[in-house]
Amino acid sequence: MVAPGAKAKSSGFAAPVPEPSDRPHLAAAGPGAAPAAAPLLDGVRVAVLNFREPQQTVAGGAEEYAWRVSAYLVGQGARVHFVTSRERCQSRAESRDGIELRRMGNKYLVYILVPLWLLLHRRRFDVVIDCMNGIPFFSPIVARRRTRVICVVHHVHNRQFYAFFPRWLARIGCFIEGPVARLLYRRCTTVTVSESSRIELRERLRWRAPIEVIPNGSPTARPVAKEPVPGDPAVVYLGRLVGHKRVERVVELAAALAPARPGLHVHVVGRGPEHDRLAARAARPDVAGRVHLHGFLPEAEKNAVLSGARLNVTASEFEGWGLTVIEAAALGVPTVAYDVPGLRDSVRHGVTGWLVRDGERLADVVGHALRELDDPLTRARMARACRSWAGEFTWGKTGAAMTRLIAGELGLLPARSPEPLTEKP
């Protein structure tokens, strides 16, 4: 059965701007405590350049990260422009969450139009946050020399280029992501979201700029609708339905595990260009009635499916962190994921989930995980560990870390010693 998809929903700084009470801020440690050490960015002008924005159809964790950071910076008094691509029927400009949103170009033209826009407005910004989704925006070339550029890289894309593009095009992508970007951003502090992504930047791209690890956050308020989730057990995938997420591998679990788990149902929550192909697979006799494609769900309904599942499965082999892993953990649901950079940091093997090592099959590891979770004590123990692990990551911590980094770049904090280029054995 294929369930229908639900629809939802400058170097000088200006005078301080009063901070609205409904925006995020760095709270003091307790009653009577001194103000938080991280400074407010009153009047600092920030341009955030990102491939997409969260309301676009295939937006994912990278967009959530960029937007949450932007909203937090607004809460610190910064004036933020979020510059991104434009989907059909979207307005070219709007203001949302205190952020000035500018959209231009499709997924290809955005890499030409955004640098041109920055060139025309270069005198307006003190800081540029250049989010590199495999291809950079070349902001060090077009920004003013005194403008501080921070490069954000969630993960290295070289294997992804070869998996989804012709070999000649993949080589061009790897050349831009590697030698070109390495030279262009060599003096720009780089932010990534996990320690294993930092190691990949050093080892695969030979990245020479200082690298800071600022992880993703996780949701705090988690409304959950009271809806039953079919399946005994139920397995869920949450995320974009795009090729590199390999969602078909999760759908195939309904067939692969049927002999041992005839009651198993697979739930897929998300939208994207792979939906029709997955729907065709879900209609085949060997899995018919046991695969549910929910499409995009409002927050409460999404959390109902997620919290009602025994296990979350992430089949992607290209992740900088895996934001949905922490979303599931916040609801006490462990994850099975591949042992690849990013995911090997967000999933604590044997504690908050299981990693698929080299030579192992996804179906075998999922089967093993479900056998362990058959024990109510194990299930309760892992649920507690998941919630505790997710509680360590908040968007407040993420925003505070980025605030301190920007303040340091602008000379508002004592200089830090640069990270050594040599790796410890």
KEFIKOL-724186 format. One record per residue (C-alpha): residue number from 1; residue in one letter; x, y, z. Coordinates in pm, whole numbers, plus 32768, in hexadecimal, padded with zeros to 4 digits. Layout:
N
{site NUM,'a',{X,Y,Z}};
...
END
This chain:
425
{site 1,'m',{8000,8000,8000}};
{site 2,'v',{807E,815A,7FAF}};
{site 3,'a',{7FF0,8256,80A3}};
{site 4,'p',{7FA7,83AB,800A}};
{site 5,'g',{80A2,84BC,805A}};
{site 6,'a',{801D,85B5,8150}};
{site 7,'k',{8043,872A,810B}};
{site 8,'a',{80BE,881F,8212}};
{site 9,'k',{80ED,8924,8239}};
{site 10,'s',{8C7F,92C7,82CE}};
{site 11,'s',{8D77,9287,8397}};
{site 12,'g',{8CBE,9379,8478}};
{site 13,'f',{8B88,92F4,8528}};
{site 14,'a',{8A39,939E,853F}};
{site 15,'a',{899C,9406,8685}};
{site 16,'p',{8916,92E6,875A}};
{site 17,'v',{87C6,9260,86F4}};
{site 18,'p',{86D7,91F4,880D}};
{site 19,'e',{86B6,907E,8814}};
{site 20,'p',{854F,8FFE,87F4}};
{site 21,'s',{84F5,8F17,8911}};
{site 22,'d',{8471,8E06,882A}};
{site 23,'r',{85BE,8DD8,877D}};
{site 24,'p',{86CC,8CE4,87F7}};
{site 25,'h',{87D2,8D77,88DB}};
{site 26,'l',{88F4,8D02,89B2}};
{site 27,'a',{885A,8CCC,8B05}};
{site 28,'a',{8915,8D04,8C48}};
{site 29,'a',{8977,8BD5,8D15}};
{site 30,'g',{886F,8C18,8E1E}};
{site 31,'p',{87C5,8D20,8EF6}};
{site 32,'g',{88B8,8E35,8F46}};
{site 33,'a',{89C2,8DA8,8E5F}};
{site 34,'a',{8A99,8E84,8D86}};
{site 35,'p',{8A2F,8EB7,8C1C}};
{site 36,'a',{8A9A,8DA5,8B2A}};
{site 37,'a',{8C03,8DBF,8AB4}};
{site 38,'a',{8BB3,8DAE,8942}};
{site 39,'p',{8B79,8F14,88CA}};
{site 40,'l',{8A4A,8F96,8815}};
{site 41,'l',{8A86,8FF4,86A9}};
{site 42,'d',{89CE,913F,86B1}};
{site 43,'g',{89CE,91D9,8557}};
{site 44,'v',{8AB2,90D3,84BB}};
{site 45,'r',{8A48,909A,8352}};
{site 46,'v',{8A4C,8F2E,82E4}};
{site 47,'a',{8A0B,8E8E,8191}};
{site 48,'v',{89BC,8D1A,819B}};
{site 49,'l',{89E5,8C72,8048}};
{site 50,'n',{893D,8B20,802D}};
{site 51,'f',{88CF,8A3F,7F0F}};
{site 52,'r',{8767,8A27,7F8C}};
{site 53,'e',{8686,8AA9,80A1}};
{site 54,'p',{85AF,89D5,818A}};
{site 55,'q',{8461,8A0D,80DB}};
{site 56,'q',{84D6,897F,7F8E}};
{site 57,'t',{845E,8827,7F27}};
{site 58,'v',{859E,875E,7F58}};
{site 59,'a',{8637,882B,8071}};
{site 60,'g',{86EC,875F,8177}};
{site 61,'g',{87D0,8772,82A3}};
{site 62,'a',{88C6,8868,8206}};
{site 63,'e',{87AC,8960,81CD}};
{site 64,'e',{872A,892E,832F}};
{site 65,'y',{8887,896F,83B7}};
{site 66,'a',{88BB,8AAD,82EC}};
{site 67,'w',{8764,8B36,8345}};
{site 68,'r',{877A,8AE7,84B9}};
{site 69,'v',{88D0,8B8C,84CC}};
{site 70,'s',{8849,8CBA,8410}};
{site 71,'a',{8721,8CDD,84FC}};
{site 72,'y',{8806,8CC3,8629}};
{site 73,'l',{88EC,8DD1,85A1}};
{site 74,'v',{87BD,8EB3,8574}};
{site 75,'g',{8775,8E76,86E3}};
{site 76,'q',{88D2,8EF6,8734}};
{site 77,'g',{888D,903E,8681}};
{site 78,'a',{8924,8FE7,852F}};
{site 79,'r',{887D,9050,83EA}};
{site 80,'v',{886F,8F18,8313}};
{site 81,'h',{8833,8EEC,819E}};
{site 82,'f',{87F8,8D82,8135}};
{site 83,'v',{8846,8D62,7FC2}};
{site 84,'t',{87E1,8C27,7F0C}};
{site 85,'s',{8744,8B8A,7DD6}};
{site 86,'r',{85DB,8BBD,7D6A}};
{site 87,'e',{84D6,8AB6,7D1B}};
{site 88,'r',{83B4,8AF5,7C30}};
{site 89,'c',{829F,8BC8,7CCB}};
{site 90,'q',{837E,8C40,7DE8}};
{site 91,'s',{83A4,8DB5,7E22}};
{site 92,'r',{84F5,8E54,7DDF}};
{site 93,'a',{8502,8EFA,7F36}};
{site 94,'e',{8457,8EE2,8085}};
{site 95,'s',{849C,8F13,81F6}};
{site 96,'r',{8471,8DE9,82DC}};
{site 97,'d',{84E4,8DAE,8445}};
{site 98,'g',{8593,8EFE,8435}};
{site 99,'i',{8666,8E87,830E}};
{site 100,'e',{8669,8F37,81BE}};
{site 101,'l',{863E,8E1E,80C2}};
{site 102,'r',{86B5,8E4E,7F5B}};
{site 103,'r',{8677,8D43,7E52}};
{site 104,'m',{8714,8D38,7CF8}};
{site 105,'g',{875A,8C3A,7BE9}};
{site 106,'n',{8716,8AC6,7BD1}};
{site 107,'k',{87F9,89B8,7C61}};
{site 108,'y',{8900,8A06,7B58}};
{site 109,'l',{88E4,8B7E,7B25}};
{site 110,'v',{88ED,8BBB,7C9D}};
{site 111,'y',{8A66,8B89,7C95}};
{site 112,'i',{8A87,8CA7,7B9D}};
{site 113,'l',{897A,8D97,7C16}};
{site 114,'v',{89CA,8D89,7D8A}};
{site 115,'p',{8B3A,8DEE,7D5E}};
{site 116,'l',{8AC9,8F06,7C76}};
{site 117,'w',{89CE,8F7A,7D7B}};
{site 118,'l',{8ADC,8F74,7E86}};
{site 119,'l',{8BC6,9039,7DA3}};
{site 120,'l',{8ABD,9147,7D78}};
{site 121,'h',{8A75,9155,7EEF}};
{site 122,'r',{8BD4,9110,7F6F}};
{site 123,'r',{8BE9,924F,803E}};
{site 124,'r',{8AB5,91F0,8107}};
{site 125,'f',{8B4A,90C7,81C2}};
{site 126,'d',{8C43,908D,82D9}};
{site 127,'v',{8C2C,8F10,82C8}};
{site 128,'v',{8BD6,8E16,81B6}};
{site 129,'i',{8B79,8CB0,8214}};
{site 130,'d',{8BBA,8BEB,80D3}};
{site 131,'c',{8B11,8A96,80E8}};
{site 132,'m',{8BC3,89AD,7FF5}};
{site 133,'n',{8AE2,8898,7F72}};
{site 134,'g',{8BF6,87FD,7EA0}};
{site 135,'i',{8C0F,8940,7DD6}};
{site 136,'p',{8C72,8A86,7E87}};
{site 137,'f',{8BEA,8BE1,7E48}};
{site 138,'f',{8D4C,8C72,7E19}};
{site 139,'s',{8D05,8D82,7F19}};
{site 140,'p',{8E76,8DC8,7F6D}};
{site 141,'i',{8E9A,8E4C,7E09}};
{site 142,'v',{8D6A,8F31,7E07}};
{site 143,'a',{8D55,8FA2,7F74}};
{site 144,'r',{8E1B,90C9,7FF7}};
{site 145,'r',{8F72,9076,807E}};
{site 146,'r',{8F0E,90E3,81DD}};
{site 147,'t',{8DCF,900F,81D6}};
{site 148,'r',{8DFF,8ECE,829A}};
{site 149,'v',{8D9F,8D92,81DB}};
{site 150,'i',{8D3F,8C55,8297}};
{site 151,'c',{8D1D,8B1A,81C4}};
{site 152,'v',{8C24,8A0F,8234}};
{site 153,'v',{8C59,88AC,81AE}};
{site 154,'h',{8B74,8798,822C}};
{site 155,'h',{8C29,867C,817E}};
{site 156,'v',{8D12,862C,805D}};
{site 157,'h',{8C56,85EB,7F18}};
{site 158,'n',{8D5A,8538,7E41}};
{site 159,'r',{8CB7,83DE,7E4F}};
{site 160,'q',{8B64,8480,7E20}};
{site 161,'f',{8BDA,8527,7CDE}};
{site 162,'y',{8C47,83D8,7C4D}};
{site 163,'a',{8B09,8329,7CBF}};
{site 164,'f',{8A1A,8416,7C0D}};
{site 165,'f',{8AD2,84C7,7AF3}};
{site 166,'p',{8B8D,845A,79B8}};
{site 167,'r',{8CFB,841E,79FB}};
{site 168,'w',{8D6F,8559,7947}};
{site 169,'l',{8C7E,8634,7A0B}};
{site 170,'a',{8CD5,8588,7B53}};
{site 171,'r',{8E45,85D7,7B16}};
{site 172,'i',{8DF1,8746,7AE6}};
{site 173,'g',{8D25,8746,7C27}};
{site 174,'c',{8E40,86A1,7CEA}};
{site 175,'f',{8F3B,8799,7C5C}};
{site 176,'i',{8E65,88C1,7CCC}};
{site 177,'e',{8E1C,882A,7E22}};
{site 178,'g',{8F89,87C8,7E53}};
{site 179,'p',{90A9,8894,7DC1}};
{site 180,'v',{8FDB,89C6,7D5E}};
{site 181,'a',{8F1F,89EC,7EA8}};
{site 182,'r',{9051,898A,7F74}};
{site 183,'l',{9115,8AAA,7EDB}};
{site 184,'l',{8FF4,8BA1,7EDC}};
{site 185,'y',{8F91,8B6C,804A}};
{site 186,'r',{90EE,8B2C,80D6}};
{site 187,'r',{90D8,8C5D,81BA}};
{site 188,'c',{8F68,8C35,8216}};
{site 189,'t',{8F00,8B87,8356}};
{site 190,'t',{8E36,8A54,82F6}};
{site 191,'v',{8D14,89C2,83BC}};
{site 192,'t',{8CA7,8857,83A2}};
{site 193,'v',{8BAA,8794,846E}};
{site 194,'s',{8C64,865B,84E2}};
{site 195,'e',{8DC0,85E9,853B}};
{site 196,'s',{8DC4,84E3,8428}};
{site 197,'s',{8D68,85EC,8327}};
{site 198,'r',{8E8A,86BD,83A7}};
{site 199,'i',{8F74,8595,8375}};
{site 200,'e',{8EEB,8560,8216}};
{site 201,'l',{8F28,86CB,81BE}};
{site 202,'r',{9093,86A9,822D}};
{site 203,'e',{90D6,8554,8193}};
{site 204,'r',{9007,8554,8053}};
{site 205,'l',{900C,86C3,7FF2}};
{site 206,'r',{9155,871C,80A1}};
{site 207,'w',{90A1,8849,8131}};
{site 208,'r',{9197,893D,81CB}};
{site 209,'a',{90B5,8A43,8269}};
{site 210,'p',{9063,8A37,83E0}};
{site 211,'i',{8F37,8952,841E}};
{site 212,'e',{8E37,8978,8533}};
{site 213,'v',{8D3B,8865,8584}};
{site 214,'i',{8BE3,88F7,85D3}};
{site 215,'p',{8AE2,87DC,85DE}};
{site 216,'n',{8972,87EA,8580}};
{site 217,'g',{886E,8823,868A}};
{site 218,'s',{872D,8762,86C3}};
{site 219,'p',{85C1,87C7,86F8}};
{site 220,'t',{854F,881A,8858}};
{site 221,'a',{83D2,8823,8858}};
{site 222,'r',{8358,86DE,87B8}};
{site 223,'p',{81E0,86D6,877C}};
{site 224,'v',{816B,8575,8732}};
{site 225,'a',{8018,8524,869A}};
{site 226,'k',{7F58,83FE,872A}};
{site 227,'e',{7F4D,8320,85F9}};
{site 228,'p',{7F90,81A9,85E4}};
{site 229,'v',{80B9,813B,8513}};
{site 230,'p',{807E,7FF2,8458}};
{site 231,'g',{8186,7EE5,8479}};
{site 232,'d',{820D,7DED,8572}};
{site 233,'p',{8318,7E67,856E}};
{site 234,'a',{8313,7FB1,84AC}};
{site 235,'v',{8450,8034,8408}};
{site 236,'v',{8465,819E,8396}};
{site 237,'y',{8530,8271,82A5}};
{site 238,'l',{851F,83EA,82D1}};
{site 239,'g',{85B7,84DC,81D8}};
{site 240,'r',{85C6,854F,8070}};
{site 241,'l',{8569,845C,7F5B}};
{site 242,'v',{869B,8495,7E83}};
{site 243,'g',{8787,83A1,7DDB}};
{site 244,'h',{88B1,83B8,7EC4}};
{site 245,'k',{87D9,836B,7FF5}};
{site 246,'r',{87A7,8207,7F6A}};
{site 247,'v',{8645,81F4,7FF4}};
{site 248,'e',{85FF,80C6,7F18}};
{site 249,'r',{86E3,7FFC,7FFE}};
{site 250,'v',{85FB,8048,8121}};
{site 251,'v',{84C8,7FEC,8055}};
{site 252,'e',{856E,7EA1,7FF7}};
{site 253,'l',{8580,7E43,8168}};
{site 254,'a',{840D,7DED,815A}};
{site 255,'a',{8460,7CD6,8065}};
{site 256,'a',{85B6,7C70,80EC}};
{site 257,'l',{853C,7C44,8253}};
{site 258,'a',{83E4,7BB6,8200}};
{site 259,'p',{843D,7A47,824C}};
{site 260,'a',{84A8,7A9C,83B0}};
{site 261,'r',{83C7,7BCD,83DF}};
{site 262,'p',{827F,7BA1,8323}};
{site 263,'g',{81E1,7CBA,83EE}};
{site 264,'l',{82F1,7DB8,839D}};
{site 265,'h',{827D,7EFC,82FA}};
{site 266,'v',{835D,8008,8263}};
{site 267,'h',{82F7,8176,8281}};
{site 268,'v',{8396,8280,81A3}};
{site 269,'v',{8364,83EA,820B}};
{site 270,'g',{83DE,84F6,811B}};
{site 271,'r',{83BC,857F,7FBE}};
{site 272,'g',{8496,8599,7E8C}};
{site 273,'p',{84CC,8529,7D24}};
{site 274,'e',{84F0,83B7,7D80}};
{site 275,'h',{8388,839F,7DFD}};
{site 276,'d',{82EE,8308,7CC2}};
{site 277,'r',{83FD,8202,7C9E}};
{site 278,'l',{83D7,819F,7E0B}};
{site 279,'a',{825D,8192,7DE5}};
{site 280,'a',{827F,80A0,7CC1}};
{site 281,'r',{835F,7FC0,7D93}};
{site 282,'a',{8272,7FD3,7EBB}};
{site 283,'a',{8152,7F58,7DE2}};
{site 284,'r',{81FC,7E12,7D7F}};
{site 285,'p',{8163,7CD5,7E13}};
{site 286,'d',{8287,7C76,7EF6}};
{site 287,'v',{8264,7DB6,7FC5}};
{site 288,'a',{8105,7E32,7F72}};
{site 289,'g',{804B,7EA7,80A8}};
{site 290,'r',{8189,7EB3,8179}};
{site 291,'v',{8231,7FEB,80ED}};
{site 292,'h',{8196,813E,813B}};
{site 293,'l',{8206,827A,8086}};
{site 294,'h',{8185,8399,815B}};
{site 295,'g',{8219,84BA,8098}};
{site 296,'f',{8259,85FB,8155}};
{site 297,'l',{81B0,8601,82AA}};
{site 298,'p',{816E,871B,83A1}};
{site 299,'e',{8248,870B,84D8}};
{site 300,'a',{8152,8657,85BD}};
{site 301,'e',{80F6,854E,84BC}};
{site 302,'k',{8262,851B,845A}};
{site 303,'n',{82C1,84E4,85C5}};
{site 304,'a',{819F,83F1,85F2}};
{site 305,'v',{822D,8312,84E1}};
{site 306,'l',{8391,833C,855C}};
{site 307,'s',{8345,82F7,86CB}};
{site 308,'g',{8263,81D2,8670}};
{site 309,'a',{837D,811E,85BA}};
{site 310,'r',{8462,801D,8658}};
{site 311,'l',{858B,808C,8589}};
{site 312,'n',{85FD,81AB,84AA}};
{site 313,'v',{86CB,814A,8377}};
{site 314,'t',{87B0,8233,82B4}};
{site 315,'a',{8839,8195,8176}};
{site 316,'s',{8902,82BD,80F6}};
{site 317,'e',{8A7B,829E,80D3}};
{site 318,'f',{8AB2,8417,80B1}};
{site 319,'e',{8A64,84D9,81EE}};
{site 320,'g',{8B13,85E8,82B0}};
{site 321,'w',{8A52,858E,83EC}};
{site 322,'g',{88F4,8507,83B4}};
{site 323,'l',{8800,85F9,8453}};
{site 324,'t',{86E2,84FD,8445}};
{site 325,'v',{87B0,840F,851D}};
{site 326,'i',{879D,8509,863B}};
{site 327,'e',{862E,8550,85F2}};
{site 328,'a',{85E7,83DE,8621}};
{site 329,'a',{86C5,83C7,8755}};
{site 330,'a',{860C,84EA,87F6}};
{site 331,'l',{84D4,840F,87EB}};
{site 332,'g',{858D,82E1,8874}};
{site 333,'v',{85B0,822C,8726}};
{site 334,'p',{8705,8194,86CE}};
{site 335,'t',{8795,819A,856D}};
{site 336,'v',{8842,80A9,8482}};
{site 337,'a',{892E,8161,8396}};
{site 338,'y',{8A64,8121,82C7}};
{site 339,'d',{8BB8,814A,8369}};
{site 340,'v',{8C19,827C,829D}};
{site 341,'p',{8C9A,83D7,82FC}};
{site 342,'g',{8B94,849F,83B6}};
{site 343,'l',{8AAE,837E,8408}};
{site 344,'r',{8BBC,82CD,84CE}};
{site 345,'d',{8BB6,83FF,85B1}};
{site 346,'s',{8A3D,842F,85CF}};
{site 347,'v',{89F9,82BA,8610}};
{site 348,'r',{8AA8,8225,8740}};
{site 349,'h',{8AD0,80BA,86DC}};
{site 350,'g',{8A25,7FD0,87D2}};
{site 351,'v',{89AB,80F3,88A6}};
{site 352,'t',{88C0,81CA,87D3}};
{site 353,'g',{88B9,80E9,86A1}};
{site 354,'w',{8987,800B,85BF}};
{site 355,'l',{8A7D,804F,84A5}};
{site 356,'v',{8A94,7F7E,8368}};
{site 357,'r',{8C07,7F2E,8345}};
{site 358,'d',{8CC2,7ED2,8209}};
{site 359,'g',{8C56,7D7B,818D}};
{site 360,'e',{8B0B,7D82,8248}};
{site 361,'r',{89B2,7D95,81A9}};
{site 362,'l',{88B6,7E9B,8216}};
{site 363,'a',{87A2,7D94,8239}};
{site 364,'d',{887E,7CB9,8318}};
{site 365,'v',{88D2,7DD8,8404}};
{site 366,'v',{8765,7E49,8411}};
{site 367,'g',{86FD,7CE2,845D}};
{site 368,'h',{87FD,7CD0,8575}};
{site 369,'a',{8788,7E1F,8601}};
{site 370,'l',{861C,7DB1,8604}};
{site 371,'r',{8677,7C6E,86B9}};
{site 372,'e',{8727,7D36,87C7}};
{site 373,'l',{8603,7E28,87E0}};
{site 374,'d',{8512,7D07,8814}};
{site 375,'d',{858A,7D0C,897C}};
{site 376,'p',{84C1,7E19,8A37}};
{site 377,'l',{85E5,7E64,8B22}};
{site 378,'t',{86D4,7E9C,8A00}};
{site 379,'r',{85D2,7F72,8952}};
{site 380,'a',{85A0,804A,8A89}};
{site 381,'r',{8716,8068,8AC5}};
{site 382,'m',{875B,80D8,8961}};
{site 383,'a',{8636,81CC,8966}};
{site 384,'r',{86C9,8273,8A9B}};
{site 385,'a',{8822,827F,89FB}};
{site 386,'c',{878F,8315,88BC}};
{site 387,'r',{86D8,8429,8974}};
{site 388,'s',{880A,8478,8A45}};
{site 389,'w',{88E7,8486,890E}};
{site 390,'a',{87F3,8566,884F}};
{site 391,'g',{87DF,864E,897C}};
{site 392,'e',{894E,86A5,8951}};
{site 393,'f',{8904,8754,8807}};
{site 394,'t',{8838,8893,87FC}};
{site 395,'w',{8819,89A6,86FA}};
{site 396,'g',{8869,8A97,8813}};
{site 397,'k',{89C0,89F8,883B}};
{site 398,'t',{89F1,89FA,86C3}};
{site 399,'g',{8993,8B68,86A7}};
{site 400,'a',{8A65,8BCA,87D5}};
{site 401,'a',{8B97,8B1E,8740}};
{site 402,'m',{8B68,8BD1,85F4}};
{site 403,'t',{8B34,8D1A,86AB}};
{site 404,'r',{8C7D,8CF1,8761}};
{site 405,'l',{8D2E,8C91,861F}};
{site 406,'i',{8CAE,8DC9,856C}};
{site 407,'a',{8D0A,8EA4,8696}};
{site 408,'g',{8E66,8E11,8690}};
{site 409,'e',{8E86,8E4D,8519}};
{site 410,'l',{8E25,8FBA,854D}};
{site 411,'g',{8F22,8FE8,8664}};
{site 412,'l',{8E1F,8FFD,8778}};
{site 413,'l',{8EBB,8ED9,8835}};
{site 414,'p',{9024,8E83,8889}};
{site 415,'a',{90D3,8DDB,8765}};
{site 416,'r',{90DE,8C5F,876D}};
{site 417,'s',{9207,8B8B,8711}};
{site 418,'p',{91D7,8AF6,85B5}};
{site 419,'e',{9195,8982,859B}};
{site 420,'p',{92D6,88C8,853C}};
{site 421,'l',{92D4,8839,83DE}};
{site 422,'t',{9370,86EF,8446}};
{site 423,'e',{9288,85E1,84C6}};
{site 424,'k',{92CE,852B,8609}};
{site 425,'p',{931D,83B9,85DB}};
END
